[in-house]
């Protein structure tokens, strides 16, 4: 009986520790990566704001050949939507909510599997010496308590994906 009580108290203490520690972790995350591409801002804006093109250069499309992709709505306008479903990529959609040609595309990203999440995605496009600087930014909330533990990994994962995606965009824009 004493052993069962000790085990139960240890488990409760461990769970309490998980919840208490999570209180001190960040509630939100922001990931941002940039690359200068030797293409005009107008061309890059078109490649980013048209999900018919985005589906060809985003890094996740290349990582899962089973992914079914659907594009709806008018490119470069609010309501333009990119949906996907794949074994590795999970299921979700991204929908443009605001654009400012040729400098900005703002979207809402919603995933339903493998886990539910919502975040905001921005592409900032600005002419600079030597080309156009494209900044890809994602920010969202981290659910309490377990999402906050995941927050430490999401930054590393997304930074690598964004770097690869921006390189893909550069190569795609130079070929088309």
Secondary structure, DSSP 4 states (H G I P E B T S, - for coil): -HHHHHHHHHHHHHHHHHHHHHTTS-SEEEEEEEEEESS-HHHHHHHHH-HHHHHHHSHHHHH-TT-EEEEES-TTSTT-EEEEEETTTEEEEEEEEEEETTTEEEEEEEEEESS-EEEEEEEEEEEETTEEEEEEEEEEE--TTHHHHHHHHHHHHHHHHHHHHHHHHHHHHHH-
